[in-house]
Amino acid sequence: ASDYGGSSSQIGLVAEAVNVVKGTIETDTRNIKVSDEVFQQELIQTTSVSATQFIFLDETILTIGPESQLVLDEMVFNPNMKKGKVVVTALKGLFTFVSGSLPSDSYQVRTPTATIGVRGTKFDLFVSRNGASTVILRSGAVTVKNLRGDTKRIASINSTTSVITEKTQPTPPVPASPELEQLFKPLSNLQEFQGKNPDKVNVQRENIEKKSVQQKERVIEKQEKAEKLAIKTEREEKRDNIEQERREKREKAEKRAIKKQEKADRKRE
C-alpha cells in the first residue's frame, strides 16, 4: 500500500530481493521489492529460499539470507554532522553486515543471546533457531558481548566466536569451520536463490542447527550442575556457620560456668 510505513522513518532502500521477502510494521505486511524503501521498526522475514539486501542512508549494507528474521530497530543519521546511530535485532538466520560512514561506535547488532559492537567492519552472523549466535569477522574488528556483559574482542580475519546462551561467555576465537563458511557462500550472490525448491531441505543448514541444539543442551546441563553445586556449597557453608556459632556459644557458656564455679569455690574458702 502507498501509505505503508505510516509515521515510521525511512532509513534505506532495497538493493536486492530474491523470491518472497516480507516486511511488517505493526499489523501491516507487504512483499518487499527492489528499490522499495525500508523503515525503522520494520520486521523483515525471508523464506527458506529467499534473501534480500538493504543499503541504509549512511551506506551501511545489510544482507539477509534465507529463513531469517530481523528488526530494523533504530537509525538516526545526520550526513552534515557525521553523527548517528544504527541498531538492528537479528532474531534468527544468516546476515552479512558492512558498516557505513558513521563512527564505529554508532553501530549495534543485537541477537537473543549477544550484542555485537562494530569497529569499522564487515562480519557474517548466524543466529540459530535456539538463539545461539555466531560471528565471523571479515574485516576490521568486533566486540561480542553476552547479556551479562562478558565481552570478547575479535580482530583476526575469518575467525569466529559464539555465544551459546545468555549466560555463557563468548567462546575463544577460532577459524570458521568449512561447513559454516559454505553456509554463507550464497550470500555473496543472492541470485543463486532464484529457482530453488522451497520444499527441498537444506541439509547443511539443518546439520548446523542440530549441532547448535546439542551444544546448547550440553552447556545448559553444565550450567545446571554448576548452579546445583553452588547451592549445595552455599547450604553447607551456612550449616557450617551455624554449627560454628553453636560451638562458640557452648564454649562461652562453659567458660562462664567455670568462672562461676571458681567464684563460688573462692567464697567457700
DRENSEDO-934002 format. One line per 4 residues: number of its first residue (from 1); their letters; for each residue x, y, z of N, C-alpha, C. Coordinates in pm, whole numbers, plus 32768, in hexadecimal, padded with zeros to 4 digits. Layout:
REM DRENSEDO-934002
NUM = A = X,Y,Z,X,Y,Z,X,Y,Z; ... .
This chain:
REM DRENSEDO-934002
1 = ASDY = 8054,7F88,8000,8000,8000,8000,8057,807C,8000; 8021,80EA,7FC6,8071,8163,7FB7,8090,81A4,803D; 803B,818A,80A2,8053,81C6,8125,809D,8168,8183; 80D8,80FE,814C,8123,80A0,81A0,8194,80EB,81E7 .
5 = GGSS = 81A5,80CD,8266,820C,810F,82B4,81D4,817C,830C; 8165,81B9,82DF,8123,821E,832F,8183,828A,835F; 818D,829A,83E2,81E4,8300,841D,8272,82CE,8436; 828F,824E,8413,8315,8218,8428,837A,825B,83CB .
9 = SQIG = 83F3,826F,83FC,845A,82B2,83AD,8490,8256,8341; 84A2,828E,82CA,84E2,8243,825E,8578,8243,8278; 85B8,81CC,8275,8645,81C3,829C,86A0,8189,8230; 8665,815E,81C0,86B7,8124,8158,8664,80F2,80E3 .
13 = LVAE = 86AA,80AD,8088,8669,8077,8010,868C,7FE4,7FFE; 8637,7F9F,7FB4,864E,7F12,7F94,86A4,7F0A,7F16; 871A,7ED1,7F22,8774,7EC2,7EAF,8758,7E40,7E63; 8736,7DD7,7EAF,8714,7D56,7E73,86A6,7D14,7EC4 .
17 = AVNV = 8651,7CC9,7E7F,85EA,7C79,7EC2,85CC,7C02,7E68; 85EE,7B8C,7E98,85DD,7B11,7E4A,8571,7ABC,7E8A; 850C,7A98,7E3B,8499,7A4B,7E68,844B,7A9A,7ED1; 8403,7A57,7F28,83A5,7A9D,7F81,83EC,7AD1,7FFE .
21 = VKGT = 83F0,7B55,800B,8426,7B97,8082,83B6,7BEF,80BA; 8398,7BDE,813A,832A,7C26,817A,835F,7C95,81D5; 8317,7D05,81D5,8330,7D70,8234,82B1,7D8B,8282; 82BF,7D9E,8306,8249,7DB5,835A,8264,7E27,83BB .
25 = IETD = 8205,7E86,83BD,8206,7EF1,8422,8180,7EE9,846B; 8186,7EC9,84EC,810F,7EB1,853C,80BC,7E42,84FB; 8046,7E5F,84C5,7FF4,7DF5,8487,7FF3,7DFE,83EF; 8042,7E58,83B8,8045,7E6F,8327,80BA,7E22,82E9 .
29 = TRNI = 809D,7DC7,828B,8104,7D73,824D,8106,7D89,81B6; 817E,7D83,817D,818D,7D95,80EB,81F5,7D35,80B6; 81F6,7D22,8032,8263,7CDD,7FEE,82CB,7D45,7FC7; 8347,7D2C,7FEC,83B3,7D8B,7FD1,83ED,7D75,7F46 .
33 = KVSD = 83FB,7DE3,7EFD,8431,7DDE,7E74,84AB,7E3B,7E6A; 84F9,7E27,7E01,856E,7E7D,7DE8,8541,7F0F,7DDA; 858E,7F68,7E16,8579,7FFA,7E17,850F,8027,7E7B; 84CF,7FC9,7EC2,8473,7FF2,7F2D,84C1,8038,7F9C .
37 = EVFQ = 847C,808F,7FE4,84B6,80C8,805D,84A7,8063,80CF; 8502,806A,8130,84F3,801B,81AB,84ED,807D,821F; 84AC,8050,828A,8486,80AE,82F4,84B5,8081,837E; 84C6,80E3,83D4,84E4,80C8,8460,8472,8078,849E .
41 = QELI = 8495,8018,84F4,8437,7FC0,8539,83F6,7F59,84DD; 842C,7F46,8466,83F5,7EE3,840A,8432,7E59,8426; 83DC,7DF4,8429,8406,7D69,8437,8417,7D2D,83AC; 848E,7CF9,8390,84AC,7CBD,830E,84B0,7C24,831E .
45 = QTTS = 846D,7BDD,82C4,8469,7B4B,82CA,8482,7B10,8240; 84D7,7AAA,823D,84F1,7A62,81C0,84C4,79D2,81CE; 84AE,7990,815D,848B,7902,815C,850A,78AF,8150; 84F9,782C,8140,856D,77D3,8136,85BA,77E5,80B4 .
49 = VSAT = 857D,782D,8052,85C2,7840,7FD1,85C5,78D3,7FA7; 85B1,792E,8005,85B4,79BC,7FE1,8622,7A06,802B; 8645,7A7B,7FF6,86B0,7ACC,8032,869E,7B5C,8003; 86DC,7BB9,804A,86D1,7C45,8025,874C,7C92,8054 .
53 = QFIF = 875C,7D09,801C,87CB,7D5F,8044,879B,7DF0,8049; 87BE,7E35,80B7,8797,7EC1,80CA,8814,7F19,80CA; 8802,7F95,809D,8868,7FFB,80AD,8829,806B,80FF; 8861,8085,8174,882C,80EB,81CC,885D,8176,81A2 .
57 = LDET = 8823,81DC,81DF,8844,8266,81BD,88D7,8285,81D4; 8916,8243,8234,89A4,825C,8252,8A00,8202,8200; 89C5,81B7,819F,8A0E,815C,8145,8A31,80D6,8186; 89FB,80BA,81FB,8A04,8033,8232,89C0,7FD2,81D2 .
61 = ILTI = 89FD,7F5D,81C0,89C1,7EF6,816B,899E,7E7E,81C3; 8921,7E57,81C2,88F1,7DE7,8211,88B6,7D7E,81B4; 88EF,7D07,81B4,88BD,7C98,8164,887A,7C33,81C0; 8802,7C08,819B,87B4,7BAC,81ED,879C,7B2D,819C .
65 = GPES = 87CB,7ABD,81D2,87C0,7A3E,818D,873B,79F8,81A4; 8731,797A,817B,86B3,7930,8187,868E,790D,8217; 860D,78F8,822B,85D4,78D3,82AD,8608,792D,831C; 85F4,79AE,8309,862A,7A12,8365,85BD,7A73,8391 .
69 = QLVL = 85D3,7AAC,8408,857C,7B16,843C,85D4,7B82,847A; 85B5,7BFE,845A,8604,7C6E,848D,85AA,7CE8,849D; 85C3,7D33,8509,857A,7DAF,8521,85D8,7E25,850D; 85AC,7E87,84BD,85FA,7F01,84A7,85D5,7F62,8517 .
73 = DEMV = 8615,7F52,858A,85EB,7F9A,8603,85F4,8031,85F8; 866B,8061,85D3,8680,80F1,85DD,86ED,811F,857D; 86D2,8191,853F,873C,81D0,84F0,872D,8267,84F9; 8797,82A8,8525,879E,833A,8528,8818,8361,84D7 .
77 = FNPN = 8806,83B9,8473,8877,83D9,841B,8874,846C,83F4; 88E1,84B1,8412,88F2,853C,83EA,8970,8544,8394; 8960,8547,830F,89D7,8544,82B7,8A31,85BD,82C8; 89FB,862D,82F3,8A4C,86A5,8305,8AA4,869C,8382 .
81 = MKKG = 8A6A,8664,83ED,8AB3,8659,846C,8B01,85D7,8477; 8AE7,857A,841A,8B23,84F5,841F,8B0B,84B2,84A7; 8A91,84C5,84D6,8A68,8487,8553,89EC,8434,853B; 89D9,83CE,858D,8962,837D,857E,8968,82FE,85CE .
85 = KVVV = 8908,82A7,85B1,88FF,8229,85FA,88B6,81C4,85A4; 88E9,814A,85A3,88A8,80DC,855B,889E,8066,85BA; 8822,8039,85D3,880A,7FC6,862B,87AB,7F67,85E4; 87D4,7EE9,85D8,877B,7E82,85A1,877D,7E09,85FE .
89 = TALK = 8710,7DBD,85FC,8708,7D42,864B,86F6,7CCB,85EE; 8759,7C74,85EC,8754,7BFA,859B,8717,7B8A,85F0; 869F,7B63,85D1,8657,7B00,8622,8680,7A72,85FF; 8695,7A57,8580,86C7,79D5,8553,86F3,79E0,84C3 .
93 = GLFT = 874E,7987,8498,8773,7980,840D,8801,79A8,83ED; 8816,79D0,836E,889A,79EE,8338,88A0,7A80,830D; 890D,7AC3,8332,8918,7B52,8316,89A9,7B76,82F5; 89B8,7BD6,829C,8A3B,7C14,8285,8A2B,7CAA,8299 .
97 = FVSG = 8A82,7CE4,82EB,8A78,7D71,8311,8AF8,7DB7,82E9; 8AEA,7E22,829C,8B5D,7E76,8276,8B3E,7F04,82A6; 8B8B,7F35,8307,8B6D,7FB7,8342,8B85,8028,82DF; 8B39,8095,82F2,8B3D,8105,8295,8B97,8176,82C2 .
101 = SLPS = 8B68,81F2,82B0,8BBD,8268,82C1,8BBD,82A1,834F; 8B6C,826A,83A8,8B66,829D,8430,8BDF,826D,8482; 8BFE,82B0,84F1,8C68,827D,854A,8C48,81F0,8578; 8CB0,81A3,8592,8C9F,8115,85B2,8C40,80FB,8625 .
105 = DSYQ = 8C48,814F,868D,8BF7,8135,8703,8B63,8158,86EF; 8B3E,8180,8674,8AB2,81A0,8656,8A60,8124,8637; 8AA2,80B2,8624,8A5D,803A,85F5,8A4D,7FD2,8664; 89D9,7F94,8665,89BF,7F2A,86C7,8963,7EC2,8688 .
109 = VRTP = 898D,7E45,8690,893A,7DD7,865E,8918,7D7D,86D5; 8898,7D6B,86ED,886B,7D19,875E,8839,7C92,872D; 8845,7C2E,8783,880C,7BAA,876B,87CB,7B7C,87ED; 8788,7B09,87EF,874E,7AD9,886C,87B4,7ABC,88DB .
113 = TATI = 8833,7AAA,88B7,8897,7A87,891B,890E,7AE7,8922; 8918,7B44,88C3,8992,7B95,88BC,8977,7C21,8886; 89DA,7C78,889C,89DD,7CFC,885D,8A64,7D0B,8819; 8A61,7D37,879B,8ADC,7D42,874D,8AFA,7DD6,8735 .
117 = GVRG = 8B70,7DFF,8762,8B9E,7E87,8749,8BFB,7E88,86D2; 8BE9,7EE8,867C,8C30,7EEC,85FC,8CA4,7F4E,8604; 8D16,7F27,85C9,8D8D,7F7C,85C9,8DC1,7F8D,853A; 8D6F,7FC6,84E3,8D98,7FDB,8458,8DA5,7F57,8410 .
121 = TKFD = 8D33,7F18,83EF,8D34,7E88,83E5,8CD9,7E4E,837B; 8CFF,7DD9,834F,8CA4,7D7D,8309,8CA5,7CFB,8356; 8C2F,7CC6,8373,8C29,7C45,83B6,8BAC,7BF9,838D; 8BB4,7B75,8398,8B42,7B1C,8384,8B0C,7AF5,840C .
125 = LFVS = 8A8A,7ADF,8411,8A48,7ABA,848E,89E4,7A4A,8474; 89F0,79E0,84C3,898D,7973,84BE,894A,796B,8546; 88C6,797B,8547,8877,796C,85C0,8821,78F0,85AE; 883D,7888,85FC,87F3,780B,85EE,8765,781B,8624 .
129 = RNGA = 8712,77BA,8609,8686,77C1,8636,867B,77C5,86CD; 86E0,7790,8711,86DC,7791,87A4,871D,780F,87E0; 8742,786D,878A,8777,78EC,87BA,880E,78F5,87C5; 8855,7884,87BC,88E8,7888,87C1,891D,78DC,874D .
133 = STVI = 8986,792B,8767,89B6,798D,8705,8A48,7975,86E4; 8A67,7971,8662,8AF0,795C,8634,8B18,79CC,85D5; 8B89,7A0C,85F1,8BBC,7A7B,85A0,8C3B,7A4F,8559; 8C43,7A6D,84D7,8CBE,7A57,848A,8CF0,7ADF,845B .
137 = LRSG = 8D65,7B05,8486,8D9D,7B87,8461,8DDA,7B80,83D5; 8DB9,7BE2,8381,8DF0,7BE9,82F9,8E53,7C5D,82E8; 8E3E,7CC9,8331,8E9E,7D38,832F,8E86,7D8E,83AA; 8EEC,7DDD,83D1,8EDF,7E33,8446,8EE5,7DE4,84C7 .
141 = AVTV = 8E88,7E00,8521,8E83,7DBC,85A2,8DF5,7DC7,85D9; 8DD3,7D6C,8632,8D51,7D70,8675,8D64,7D4F,8709; 8D07,7D7F,8759,8CFE,7D51,87E4,8C7B,7D06,87F2; 8C83,7C90,882D,8C0C,7C3C,883F,8BF4,7C2D,88D5 .
145 = KNLR = 8B7C,7C50,88FF,8B5D,7C54,898E,8ADD,7C05,89AA; 8AE2,7BAF,8A11,8A67,7B69,8A37,8A0F,7BC7,8A88; 8998,7B97,8AB0,8938,7BEF,8AF2,8960,7C11,8B81; 89C5,7BCB,8BB7,89F9,7BEC,8C3D,8A6A,7C51,8C36 .
149 = GDTK = 8A99,7C6E,8BBC,8B03,7CD1,8BAC,8B8E,7C99,8B97; 8B9D,7C13,8B95,8C20,7BD6,8B78,8C41,7BEF,8AE5; 8CBA,7C23,8ACB,8CDB,7C54,8A45,8D57,7C10,8A0C; 8D53,7BF8,8988,8DC7,7BC4,8940,8DDE,7C1C,88C5 .
153 = RIAS = 8E5B,7C48,88B1,8E7D,7C98,883B,8EBA,7C3D,87D1; 8E88,7C4A,8755,8EBA,7BF9,86E7,8EFC,7C54,8681; 8F7A,7C38,8661,8FC3,7C8C,8601,9009,7C3A,8595; 9004,7BB5,859E,9044,7B5F,853A,8FDF,7B3F,84CC .
157 = INST = 9006,7B5C,8451,8FAC,7B48,83E0,8F86,7AB5,83D1; 8F05,7A9D,83B2,8ECC,7A17,839F,8EC8,79C3,841F; 8EDD,7A05,8491,8ECE,79BE,8510,8E3E,79CD,8540; 8E16,7972,8596,8D8B,796D,85C2,8D81,795B,8659 .
161 = TSVI = 8D18,7992,8692,8CF8,797D,871F,8C62,7966,872A; 8C3A,791D,8792,8BAC,78FF,87A4,8B81,791F,8832; 8B03,7947,8841,8AC3,7955,88C4,8A4F,78F3,88C5; 8A5B,788B,8917,89FB,781C,8911,897A,783D,895B .
165 = TEKT = 8988,7876,89D2,8912,789E,8A21,8928,792C,8A55; 88C2,7962,8A95,88CD,79EA,8ACA,893B,79F4,8B34; 8958,7985,8B77,89B7,7987,8BE7,8A45,7960,8BC0; 8A55,7918,8B51,8ADA,78E7,8B2E,8B30,7953,8AF0 .
169 = QPTP = 8BB0,7951,8B10,8C0D,79B2,8AD7,8C24,7994,8A43; 8C44,79F9,89F3,8C69,79E0,8967,8CE0,797F,8962; 8CDA,7920,8906,8D44,78BB,88FD,8DC5,78FA,88C7; 8E39,78BF,88E8,8EB8,78F2,88B0,8EB5,78EE,8818 .
173 = PVPA = 8EEF,7952,87D5,8EEC,7957,8742,8F35,78E0,8704; 8EF5,78A6,869F,8F31,7839,8652,8F0D,784E,85BE; 8F58,780F,8562,8F33,781B,84D4,8EA8,77E2,84BC; 8E5E,7822,8463,8DD7,77F2,8442,8DDF,7769,83FF .
177 = SPEL = 8D83,7710,8421,8D83,768A,83E8,8D5B,7690,8355; 8D8B,7632,8303,8D64,762D,8275,8CCC,7626,8263; 8C8B,75DE,82BC,8BF9,75D0,82B5,8BB4,7657,82C5; 8BE5,76A6,8325,8BAA,7729,833D,8BCA,7789,82CA .
181 = EQLF = 8C45,7782,8298,8C6C,77D5,8226,8C12,77B9,81AE; 8BF7,7739,8196,8BA4,7711,8125,8B16,7746,8133; 8AE6,774D,81AE,8A5F,777D,81C7,8A4E,780F,819D; 8AB8,785F,81AD,8AB1,78ED,818D,8AD2,790B,80FB .
185 = KPLS = 8B09,78AC,80B5,8B37,78C5,802C,8ACB,7900,7FD2; 8A4F,78CD,7FD3,89E8,7905,7F7A,89C7,7997,7F95; 89E8,79CA,800C,89C6,7A56,802A,8A1A,7AB8,7FD9; 8A85,7A88,7F9A,8AD6,7ADF,7F44,8A99,7AEC,7EB9 .
189 = NLQE = 8A37,7A97,7E99,89EF,7A9E,7E19,8960,7A6E,7E30; 8909,7ACA,7E52,8880,7AA6,7E79,8831,7A67,7E07; 885C,7A7E,7D8C,8813,7A44,7D1B,881A,79AA,7D1A; 8874,7973,7D6B,887C,78E0,7D75,87FC,78A4,7DAE .
193 = FQGK = 87AD,78F8,7DF4,8731,78C6,7E2F,86BE,78C1,7DCA; 86D1,78FE,7D55,866A,78F9,7CEF,8653,7869,7CC3; 85D5,7842,7CBB,85B3,77BD,7C88,85C7,774B,7CE9; 85F1,7768,7D64,8605,76FD,7DC6,857E,76C8,7DF5 .
197 = NPDK = 857B,7648,7E11,8501,7605,7E3F,84EE,761E,7ED4; 8481,7661,7EFC,846C,767D,7F8B,8452,7601,7FDF; 842D,7594,7F9D,8411,7517,7FE7,848E,74C3,7FFF; 84FB,74E8,7FBC,8577,749D,7FCD,85BE,74CA,804C .
201 = VNVQ = 85DF,746B,80A1,8620,748A,8121,86B2,74AE,8109; 86DD,751A,8149,876A,7540,8146,87B2,74ED,81B1; 87EB,747E,8184,8828,741E,81E1,8898,745E,8231; 88E5,74B2,81F0,8956,74F5,8233,8924,754E,82A5 .
205 = RENI = 88BD,759C,8288,8882,75F4,82ED,884B,75A2,8361; 8804,7537,8342,87C8,74E4,83AB,8832,74A1,8402; 88A1,7479,83C4,890F,743C,8413,8948,74A1,8476; 895C,751D,8448,8991,7584,84A0,892D,75A5,850F .
209 = EKKS = 88AD,75AB,84EC,8845,75C3,8551,8844,7553,85B9; 8850,74D7,858B,8851,7464,85E5,88C8,746A,8645; 893E,748A,860F,89B5,7497,8663,89A4,7506,86CA; 8964,7572,86A0,894D,75E2,86FB,88F3,75B8,876E .
213 = VQQK = 888A,756B,874F,8830,7539,87B8,887C,74E0,8819; 88CD,7484,87E4,891A,7428,8839,897D,7475,8890; 89BF,74D7,8856,8A1F,7528,88A2,89D9,7575,8911; 8966,75AD,88F0,891D,75FA,8954,88ED,759F,89C6 .
217 = ERVI = 88C0,7527,89A5,8895,74C8,8A0C,8907,74A5,8A6A; 897E,7491,8A30,89F3,7471,8A84,8A16,74E6,8ADF; 8A10,755E,8AA7,8A31,75D6,8AF6,89CD,75E9,8B67; 894D,75D9,8B48,88E5,75EA,8BAF,88F3,7582,8C1C .
221 = EKQE = 8910,7505,8BF4,8925,749A,8C57,899A,74BC,8CB3; 8A06,74EF,8C77,8A7C,7516,8CC5,8A5B,7589,8D23; 8A0E,75EA,8CF1,89E6,765D,8D43,8990,762F,8DB9; 8932,75D4,8D9D,88DA,75A3,8E08,8929,755A,8E73 .
225 = KAEK = 898A,750A,8E4A,89DE,74C3,8EAB,8A2D,7526,8F00; 8A65,758D,8EBD,8AB2,75F2,8F06,8A59,763D,8F68; 89DE,765D,8F3E,8981,76A4,8F96,895A,764E,900E; 8940,75CC,8FF5,891E,7570,9062,8992,7563,90C4 .
229 = LAIK = 8A0D,755A,908D,8A83,7551,90E3,8A92,75D0,9136; 8A79,7644,90F5,8A83,76C2,913D,8A1D,76CA,91AE; 89A2,769A,9192,8939,769A,91F9,895E,763C,926A; 8992,75C6,9245,89BB,7564,92A9,8A2B,759C,9300 .
233 = TERE = 8A8C,75DA,92BF,8AFD,7616,9308,8ACD,7683,9366; 8A70,76D5,9334,8A3A,7741,9386,89F2,770A,9400; 89A4,769F,93EB,895D,7661,945A,89BD,7627,94C0; 8A26,75E4,948D,8A8A,75A9,94E6,8AD1,7616,9536 .
237 = EKRD = 8AF0,7685,94F2,8B31,76F4,9537,8AD7,772E,95A3; 8A56,773B,9586,89F7,776D,95EA,89EF,770D,965F; 89E9,7689,9640,89E3,7625,96AA,8A60,762A,9700; 8AD3,7637,96BD,8B51,763E,9707,8B56,76BC,975E .
241 = NIEQ = 8B23,772B,9728,8B22,77A7,9775,8AC8,779C,97F0; 8A53,775B,97DC,89F6,7748,984C,8A36,76EF,98B7; 8A77,7684,9889,8AB9,7629,98E7,8B2A,766F,9931; 8B73,76C5,98E9,8BDF,7711,9927,8BA9,776E,9992 .
245 = ERRE = 8B3B,77B1,9971,8AFC,780B,99D1,8ACF,77BE,9A4D; 8A98,7748,9A39,8A6C,76F6,9AAB,8AE2,76CD,9B02; 8B51,76A6,9AC1,8BC8,767F,9B0C,8BFB,76F4,9B5F; 8C00,7768,9B1D,8C31,77DF,9B64,8BD7,7802,9BDB .
249 = KREK = 8B54,77F3,9BCA,8AF7,780D,9C38,8B0C,77AA,9CAB; 8B1F,7729,9C85,8B37,76C4,9CED,8BB8,76E1,9D38; 8C20,7705,9CED,8CA1,7722,9D2C,8C96,779A,9D8A; 8C4E,7802,9D60,8C3A,7877,9DB5,8BEB,7852,9E32 .
253 = AEKR = 8B84,77FD,9E1F,8B32,77D3,9E92,8B86,7782,9EF4; 8BDA,7729,9EBE,8C30,76D7,9F14,8C93,772F,9F60; 8CCA,7795,9F1C,8D28,77F0,9F5E,8CE3,783E,9FCE; 8C67,786B,9FB3,8C1C,78B3,A019,8BFF,7859,A091 .
257 = AIKK = 8BDE,77DB,A074,8BC0,777C,A0E0,8C3C,7762,A135; 8CAE,7754,A0F4,8D2C,773C,A13C,8D4E,77B3,A195; 8D40,782C,A15D,8D5C,78A5,A1AB,8CFE,78B0,A223; 8C80,788D,A20A,8C1D,7893,A276,8C3F,7830,A2E4 .
261 = QEKA = 8C6A,77B8,A2BB,8C8F,7752,A31C,8D0C,777C,A36A; 8D6D,77B5,A325,8DE8,77E2,A367,8DC9,7850,A3CC; 8D6F,78A8,A3A8,8D47,7914,A401,8D02,78DD,A47F; 8CAC,7879,A466,8C66,7839,A4D8,8CC9,77F2,A534 .
265 = DRKR = 8D2D,77AF,A4F9,8D92,7766,A548,8DE2,77C9,A59D; 8E05,783E,A564,8E53,789E,A5B0,8E03,78D4,A628; 8D82,78E4,A614,8D2D,7914,A682,8D29,78B0,A6F5; 8D22,7830,A6D5,8D1E,77C8,A73D,8DA1,77C1,A78A .
269 = E = 8E0D,77E1,A747,8E8E,77DD,A78A,8E9B,784F,A7F0 .
